């Protein structure tokens, strides 16, 4: 997995600064400490650094962001966001949030709502998978629209497979969305703010259909697991969901490269809960779980997808 800190250096350096990278001596002068202190901080991994060239280098922008993250603001009325993950429901992520000991509570109410919660300071982390139908790009257009300014970043979590979940063995012989619409099959949906609900709109449009052409259940499912349960219990014939949620049920893949990203402020990227989560995502335990759940590609987990 790629080191996300290296990616955060991709923006142009401040023109007033001669170099975007500092040596050990230069960063010591910058922070007004002894070089020995810098070496100790590197050993404890408490300061951003790189060994990409075989020697220690310190990206100035990361050092500045790290300093900002350490800044105390007593009496300013600027409160930190609560330790909450908001946004899209993702089984692998929610497992990792618990297993890693990140300390983040989960409030999964859909990709769009998650971005709003993040922007309004009601959450420290938001997950999203929102496709721009005009460009075919994932998440960046939504991030630019909801998170204006230059204080946020998207970190890639996983590529996922979504498709039609059916009863075990697909006894109705469902072939796709157009077939389901033509036969009036009972379709389980997700709530309107969910990324999967928006993805369904895009997929239907490609078939010349809208959701009005489907025989949908009266109440949408809150999570992918809830949607799968509706099909497993016979309350619905099919629905659009994650392969990871299908389990023993039938599954027809429709989108195999959906990108799921995590949005946060650049300041909060350096905080303990998020660093704990990302460190756990680099472990073999995490990789094993992703393989077991199926429908996940975690090759680029932790890579920066976008910076504001």
C-alpha positions as a printed NumPy array, in Angstrom:
array([[  0.   ,   0.   ,   0.   ],
       [  1.262,   3.423,  -0.841],
       [  2.249,   5.866,   1.915],
       [ -0.432,   8.58 ,   1.915],
       [  1.927,  11.137,   3.401],
       [  4.054,  11.017,   0.269],
       [  1.032,  11.789,  -1.866],
       [  0.11 ,  14.845,   0.183],
       [  3.284,  16.516,  -1.07 ],
       [  2.061,  16.576,  -4.652],
       [  0.743,  20.147,  -4.556],
       [  3.108,  22.94 ,  -5.609],
       [  5.359,  24.297,  -2.871],
       [  4.955,  27.769,  -1.423],
       [  6.831,  30.037,  -3.866],
       [  8.389,  31.833,  -0.919],
       [ 10.093,  28.597,   0.126],
       [ 13.191,  27.472,  -1.721],
       [ 12.469,  23.758,  -1.432],
       [  9.402,  21.714,  -0.454],
       [ 11.691,  19.209,   1.289],
       [ 13.819,  19.887,   4.362],
       [ 16.843,  18.027,   5.669],
       [ 17.178,  16.985,   9.296],
       [ 19.16 ,  20.113,  10.092],
       [ 16.694,  22.364,   8.277],
       [ 13.652,  20.911,  10.004],
       [ 15.423,  21.219,  13.35 ],
       [ 16.011,  24.914,  12.637],
       [ 12.432,  25.266,  11.418],
       [ 11.045,  23.811,  14.662],
       [ 13.782,  25.449,  16.804],
       [ 14.921,  22.18 ,  18.345],
       [ 18.15 ,  20.179,  18.261],
       [ 18.817,  17.673,  15.478],
       [ 18.936,  14.917,  18.115],
       [ 15.308,  15.706,  18.959],
       [ 14.338,  15.249,  15.312],
       [ 16.01 ,  11.833,  15.18 ],
       [ 14.126,  10.83 ,  18.334],
       [ 10.831,  12.008,  16.8  ],
       [ 11.552,   9.977,  13.654],
       [ 12.278,   6.894,  15.759],
       [  8.935,   7.34 ,  17.531],
       [  7.261,   8.193,  14.197],
       [  5.741,  11.354,  15.653],
       [  6.758,  13.66 ,  12.784],
       [  6.085,  13.217,   9.04 ],
       [  9.204,  12.133,   7.164],
       [ 10.348,  10.293,   4.052],
       [ 13.271,   7.999,   3.211],
       [ 12.428,   7.924,  -0.504],
       [ 15.938,   9.043,  -1.517],
       [ 17.801,   6.928,   1.022],
       [ 18.107,   9.76 ,   3.531],
       [ 15.728,  11.496,   5.85 ],
       [ 13.7  ,  14.264,   4.245],
       [ 10.793,  16.225,   5.696],
       [  8.052,  17.527,   3.364],
       [  7.475,  21.106,   4.457],
       [  3.733,  21.005,   3.76 ],
       [  3.326,  17.885,   5.906],
       [  5.351,  19.391,   8.708],
       [  3.142,  22.489,   8.586],
       [ -0.003,  20.331,   8.644],
       [  1.422,  18.297,  11.519],
       [  2.142,  21.481,  13.462],
       [ -1.403,  22.665,  12.87 ],
       [ -2.741,  19.354,  14.173],
       [ -0.767,  19.844,  17.417],
       [ -1.967,  23.406,  17.939],
       [ -4.094,  24.027,  21.007],
       [ -6.806,  26.67 ,  20.68 ],
       [ -8.029,  27.445,  24.208],
       [-10.881,  29.899,  24.447],
       [-11.344,  30.259,  20.682],
       [-14.69 ,  28.498,  20.456],
       [-13.221,  26.191,  17.772],
       [-14.209,  22.733,  18.954],
       [-12.808,  19.528,  17.448],
       [-15.222,  17.321,  15.565],
       [-16.663,  14.463,  17.633],
       [-15.044,  11.027,  17.213],
       [-17.663,   9.799,  14.748],
       [-17.453,   8.047,  11.4  ],
       [-20.324,   9.216,   9.206],
       [-21.279,   8.419,   5.643],
       [-21.74 ,   5.248,   3.684],
       [-22.251,   1.805,   5.131],
       [-19.277,  -0.438,   4.352],
       [-18.897,  -3.824,   6.1  ],
       [-15.1  ,  -3.97 ,   5.834],
       [-14.619,  -0.434,   7.102],
       [-17.002,  -0.784,  10.016],
       [-15.272,  -4.012,  11.037],
       [-11.869,  -2.285,  10.806],
       [-13.066,   0.693,  12.87 ],
       [-13.945,  -1.719,  15.68 ],
       [-11.05 ,  -4.131,  15.298],
       [ -8.358,  -1.455,  15.081],
       [ -9.396,   0.22 ,  18.327],
       [ -9.764,   3.537,  16.526],
       [-12.318,   4.744,  19.061],
       [-14.6  ,   6.125,  16.337],
       [-18.332,   5.558,  16.651],
       [-20.282,   4.682,  13.49 ],
       [-23.175,   6.789,  12.195],
       [-23.686,   5.479,   8.668],
       [-26.491,   7.461,   7.007],
       [-25.319,   7.545,   3.396],
       [-22.528,   9.16 ,   1.395],
       [-24.242,  12.505,   0.895],
       [-25.234,  12.872,   4.545],
       [-21.721,  11.889,   5.6  ],
       [-20.185,  14.707,   3.577],
       [-22.644,  17.153,   5.141],
       [-21.827,  15.884,   8.639],
       [-18.113,  16.273,   7.944],
       [-18.496,  19.767,   6.491],
       [-20.596,  20.895,   9.473],
       [-18.178,  19.476,  12.054],
       [-20.53 ,  16.718,  13.228],
       [-18.079,  13.943,  12.299],
       [-14.335,  13.54 ,  11.961],
       [-14.45 ,  11.012,   9.107],
       [-16.863,  10.335,   6.239],
       [-17.016,   7.48 ,   3.749],
       [-18.37 ,   7.928,   0.242],
       [-18.824,   6.242,  -3.137],
       [-20.46 ,   8.796,  -5.399],
       [-20.165,   8.445,  -9.159],
       [-20.143,  11.513, -11.409],
       [-22.153,  10.201, -14.396],
       [-20.748,  12.876, -16.708],
       [-17.084,  12.004, -16.169],
       [-17.204,   8.481, -14.762],
       [-15.095,   9.73 , -11.858],
       [-15.705,   8.645,  -8.278],
       [-16.019,  10.955,  -5.262],
       [-13.865,  13.915,  -6.265],
       [-16.679,  15.971,  -7.788],
       [-18.815,  15.331,  -4.702],
       [-15.93 ,  16.297,  -2.411],
       [-15.351,  19.543,  -4.295],
       [-19.059,  20.376,  -4.081],
       [-19.488,  19.603,  -0.38 ],
       [-16.046,  20.469,   0.985],
       [-15.008,  23.808,  -0.535],
       [-11.699,  25.41 ,   0.309],
       [ -8.385,  23.663,   0.798],
       [ -8.681,  21.931,   4.165],
       [ -9.885,  18.412,   3.239],
       [ -8.428,  15.266,   1.741],
       [ -9.77 ,  11.987,   0.316],
       [ -7.967,   8.776,   1.278],
       [ -8.74 ,   5.69 ,  -0.801],
       [-10.25 ,   2.815,   1.159],
       [-11.096,   0.107,  -1.391],
       [-12.387,  -0.811,  -4.821],
       [-15.649,  -2.691,  -4.411],
       [-17.961,  -4.854,  -6.513],
       [-21.664,  -4.025,  -6.568],
       [-24.367,  -5.937,  -8.354],
       [-27.783,  -7.536,  -8.113],
       [-28.341,  -9.699,  -5.04 ],
       [-30.887, -12.471,  -5.628],
       [-32.215, -15.474,  -3.753],
       [-29.718, -18.369,  -3.483],
       [-29.026, -19.839,  -6.889],
       [-31.047, -17.094,  -8.621],
       [-34.181, -19.289,  -8.967],
       [-36.035, -16.587, -10.936],
       [-33.31 , -16.541, -13.59 ],
       [-32.819, -12.782, -13.284],
       [-30.501, -11.43 , -15.973],
       [-30.332,  -7.709, -15.191],
       [-32.158,  -4.5  , -14.369],
       [-34.176,  -4.406, -17.583],
       [-35.336,  -7.969, -17.001],
       [-36.345,  -7.171, -13.407],
       [-38.296,  -4.102, -14.522],
       [-40.064,  -5.927, -17.365],
       [-41.199,  -8.744, -15.074],
       [-42.259,  -6.488, -12.185],
       [-39.987,  -8.225,  -9.714],
       [-39.912,  -6.876,  -6.161],
       [-36.837,  -4.646,  -5.839],
       [-35.222,  -3.681,  -2.519],
       [-33.637,  -0.233,  -2.559],
       [-31.437,   1.912,  -0.313],
       [-32.337,   5.318,   1.14 ],
       [-32.018,   8.288,  -1.218],
       [-28.787,   9.714,   0.241],
       [-26.92 ,   6.416,  -0.052],
       [-24.244,   6.062,  -2.704],
       [-25.845,   2.795,  -3.802],
       [-29.15 ,   4.592,  -4.42 ],
       [-27.394,   7.098,  -6.659],
       [-25.485,   4.325,  -8.401],
       [-28.795,   2.572,  -9.105],
       [-30.08 ,   5.749, -10.798],
       [-27.012,   5.817, -13.054],
       [-27.282,   2.137, -13.945],
       [-30.995,   2.454, -14.696],
       [-30.377,   5.485, -16.908],
       [-27.887,   3.456, -18.944],
       [-30.723,   0.997, -19.625],
       [-33.173,   3.775, -20.501],
       [-35.034,   3.257, -17.233],
       [-35.837,   5.143, -14.031],
       [-36.692,   3.897, -10.571],
       [-40.369,   4.399, -11.435],
       [-39.988,   1.439, -13.781],
       [-39.155,  -0.844, -10.846],
       [-41.561,  -2.48 ,  -8.42 ],
       [-39.799,  -1.212,  -5.284],
       [-40.531,  -2.037,  -1.661],
       [-42.253,   0.696,   0.319],
       [-39.395,   1.098,   2.808],
       [-35.727,   1.328,   1.771],
       [-33.034,  -0.718,   3.489],
       [-30.691,   1.122,   5.85 ],
       [-27.599,  -1.014,   5.149],
       [-26.302,  -3.543,   2.641],
       [-26.874,  -6.288,   5.233],
       [-30.5  ,  -5.177,   5.688],
       [-31.022,  -5.285,   1.916],
       [-29.59 ,  -8.804,   1.724],
       [-31.865,  -9.899,   4.577],
       [-34.956,  -8.639,   2.729],
       [-34.033, -10.929,  -0.167],
       [-33.057, -13.851,   2.047],
       [-36.406, -13.728,   3.886],
       [-38.389, -13.529,   0.643],
       [-39.653,  -9.979,   1.147],
       [-37.869,  -8.892,  -2.055],
       [-36.715, -10.687,  -5.181],
       [-33.552,  -8.672,  -5.713],
       [-31.71 ,  -5.432,  -4.974],
       [-28.503,  -3.58 ,  -5.741],
       [-25.829,  -4.222,  -3.132],
       [-22.289,  -5.224,  -2.317],
       [-20.896,  -8.633,  -3.168],
       [-19.51 ,  -8.625,   0.384],
       [-23.086,  -8.531,   1.734],
       [-24.459, -11.251,  -0.547],
       [-22.939, -14.184,   1.34 ],
       [-24.775, -17.385,   0.345],
       [-27.244, -15.45 ,  -1.823],
       [-27.075, -15.163,  -5.602],
       [-25.051, -12.308,  -7.054],
       [-24.832, -10.732, -10.532],
       [-21.914,  -8.272, -10.729],
       [-22.666,  -4.95 , -12.431],
       [-19.885,  -2.605, -11.238],
       [-16.5  ,  -4.089, -10.371],
       [-14.428,  -0.926,  -9.865],
       [-16.485,   1.244,  -7.533],
       [-14.129,   3.471,  -5.531],
       [-14.861,   3.951,  -1.836],
       [-12.948,   6.825,  -0.234],
       [-12.621,   8.391,   3.209],
       [-12.936,  12.161,   3.586],
       [-11.424,  14.131,   6.461],
       [ -9.703,  17.409,   7.185],
       [ -5.969,  17.533,   6.6  ],
       [ -5.608,  18.365,  10.277],
       [ -7.542,  15.287,  11.397],
       [ -5.567,  13.021,   9.065],
       [ -2.736,  13.166,  11.632],
       [ -4.895,  12.391,  14.66 ],
       [ -4.675,   9.138,  16.585],
       [ -8.041,   7.612,  15.572],
       [ -7.44 ,   7.967,  11.839],
       [ -3.771,   6.996,  11.974],
       [ -4.732,   3.933,  14.043],
       [ -7.289,   2.913,  11.42 ],
       [ -4.888,   3.402,   8.501],
       [ -2.095,   1.543,  10.294],
       [ -4.447,  -1.387,  10.871],
       [ -5.357,  -1.34 ,   7.169],
       [ -1.7  ,  -2.142,   6.407],
       [ -1.753,  -5.376,   8.412],
       [ -2.119,  -8.935,   7.172],
       [ -5.138,  -9.34 ,   9.449],
       [ -6.919,  -6.644,   7.476],
       [ -5.873,  -8.095,   4.106],
       [ -7.119, -11.546,   5.121],
       [-10.481, -10.14 ,   6.142],
       [-10.865,  -8.234,   2.867],
       [-10.153, -11.406,   0.871],
       [-12.603, -13.4  ,   2.973],
       [-15.429, -10.882,   2.527],
       [-15.025, -10.894,  -1.303],
       [-15.71 ,  -8.076,  -3.674],
       [-12.92 ,  -5.877,  -2.313],
       [ -9.652,  -4.727,  -3.871],
       [ -7.457,  -3.085,  -1.225],
       [ -4.303,  -2.694,  -3.332],
       [ -4.297,   1.103,  -2.979],
       [ -5.789,   1.439,   0.484],
       [ -4.323,   4.497,   2.206],
       [ -3.42 ,   6.349,  -1.017],
       [ -4.455,   9.966,  -1.339],
       [ -7.218,  10.349,  -3.96 ],
       [ -7.774,  14.105,  -3.763],
       [ -6.733,  17.148,  -1.768],
       [ -8.755,  20.327,  -1.488]])
